[in-house]
Amino acid sequence: MVAAELKQVGPRLRAIRHSKGWTLEKLAARAQISVSTLSRLESGKRQASLELLIPLTRQLGIGLDDLVNPSAPDPRVRRQAVRRDGMVIAPLTPEGSPITTYKITYPPVKEPPDLRVHDGYEWLYVLSGRLRLLLGEQDLILTKGEAAEFDTRVPHAIFAGGARPAQVLSIFNNEGVRMHTYTAQS
């Protein structure tokens, strides 16, 4: 274990004990260790050992992992934007995330793209510009602050609805990600 992880064992142990409403005396008695030992363990004045932790975790109904979880990973997303058909698709979630979110910049176009159909759902929110959404028989213009959700099995096309780019936050399921981010080089 890394030293930083071990330093968190005592505070985590104390927090779990408090969440159960137990005193030092109650937990120490149940785990058959001295109150002094438990107090020193919680305050970091005594090093954690399996001999001490196993009886404590059993009494608290937790696993050792609950006390020694590693620190949180770096939350920053460091993925390159994808360029496809004039769009800039910037990933906002890590690879393999259960929710895939992108900031997409749709460029102005002379001709609407062909309608597409694929399995899945798409959710989008317009950050700037005017976004044109052709959805089945509907021809919609969405502006800053508007959102839409639709079944992607309905024929659809999305593009800037004017002479300026439109920026959108889009959330896709896995099928939508493949349709919007796939490139011939992938």
URKA-V589493 format. One record per residue. RES is the residue in three letters. D_CENTER is the distance of its C-alpha to the mean C-alpha in whole Angstrom. Layout:
res=<RES | RES>
d_center=<D_CENTER | D_CENTER>
//
This chain:
res=<MET | VAL | ALA | ALA | GLU | LEU | LYS | GLN | VAL | GLY | PRO | ARG | LEU | ARG | ALA | ILE | ARG | HIS | SER | LYS | GLY | TRP | THR | LEU | GLU | LYS | LEU | ALA | ALA | ARG | ALA | GLN | ILE | SER | VAL | SER | THR | LEU | SER | ARG | LEU | GLU | SER | GLY | LYS | ARG | GLN | ALA | SER | LEU | GLU | LEU | LEU | ILE | PRO | LEU | THR | ARG | GLN | LEU | GLY | ILE | GLY | LEU | ASP | ASP | LEU | VAL | ASN | PRO | SER | ALA | PRO | ASP | PRO | ARG | VAL | ARG | ARG | GLN | ALA | VAL | ARG | ARG | ASP | GLY | MET | VAL | ILE | ALA | PRO | LEU | THR | PRO | GLU | GLY | SER | PRO | ILE | THR | THR | TYR | LYS | ILE | THR | TYR | PRO | PRO | VAL | LYS | GLU | PRO | PRO | ASP | LEU | ARG | VAL | HIS | ASP | GLY | TYR | GLU | TRP | LEU | TYR | VAL | LEU | SER | GLY | ARG | LEU | ARG | LEU | LEU | LEU | GLY | GLU | GLN | ASP | LEU | ILE | LEU | THR | LYS | GLY | GLU | ALA | ALA | GLU | PHE | ASP | THR | ARG | VAL | PRO | HIS | ALA | ILE | PHE | ALA | GLY | GLY | ALA | ARG | PRO | ALA | GLN | VAL | LEU | SER | ILE | PHE | ASN | ASN | GLU | GLY | VAL | ARG | MET | HIS | THR | TYR | THR | ALA | GLN | SER>
d_center=<26 | 26 | 27 | 24 | 23 | 27 | 27 | 24 | 26 | 28 | 26 | 24 | 27 | 28 | 25 | 25 | 29 | 29 | 27 | 29 | 32 | 34 | 36 | 37 | 40 | 39 | 36 | 38 | 41 | 39 | 38 | 41 | 41 | 42 | 41 | 41 | 39 | 36 | 37 | 37 | 34 | 32 | 33 | 32 | 36 | 36 | 34 | 32 | 34 | 33 | 37 | 35 | 32 | 32 | 35 | 32 | 29 | 32 | 33 | 30 | 28 | 25 | 25 | 25 | 21 | 21 | 23 | 22 | 18 | 18 | 16 | 13 | 12 | 12 | 9 | 11 | 10 | 14 | 14 | 18 | 18 | 20 | 23 | 25 | 28 | 27 | 24 | 21 | 18 | 15 | 12 | 9 | 6 | 8 | 10 | 10 | 6 | 7 | 6 | 8 | 9 | 12 | 15 | 18 | 22 | 24 | 28 | 31 | 33 | 36 | 36 | 33 | 31 | 32 | 30 | 28 | 27 | 24 | 23 | 19 | 18 | 17 | 16 | 17 | 18 | 21 | 20 | 24 | 27 | 28 | 26 | 28 | 27 | 30 | 29 | 32 | 35 | 33 | 33 | 30 | 30 | 27 | 27 | 24 | 22 | 23 | 20 | 21 | 20 | 22 | 23 | 23 | 26 | 28 | 29 | 27 | 27 | 25 | 27 | 28 | 31 | 33 | 34 | 31 | 27 | 25 | 21 | 19 | 15 | 14 | 12 | 13 | 13 | 15 | 18 | 17 | 16 | 19 | 21 | 20 | 19 | 22 | 24 | 28 | 27 | 24>
//
